[in-house]
Amino acid sequence: MSIHQVKIFTGTEGAVGELEHRVNEWLTESKARVVNIFGNIAPQSVLPGTPITPLAGADHGHSRRFGPSDIMLVVVYQKAG
């Protein structure tokens, strides 16, 4: 029985295609046997230096401009061979 390994990938929601490409490229090159894939997307945060634009029905101080959220994918795998 082989021990499970973990590979962590990070990116942003604005570059999901790039993240997908990196994961697929690694899977192809490593020939790893995937046990599980899970991930998380961080809550959006207000961009620094963004002028405050009150939103109707929102608490004072909220803005309409948000930075792209961070994405983390974790691949649990077994090494090939």
Buried (B, 14 or more C-beta within 10 A) or exposed (E): EEEEEEBEBEBBBEEEEEBEEBBEEBBEEBEBEEEEBEBEBEEEEBEEEEEEEEEEEEEEEEBEEEBBBBBBBBBBBBEEE
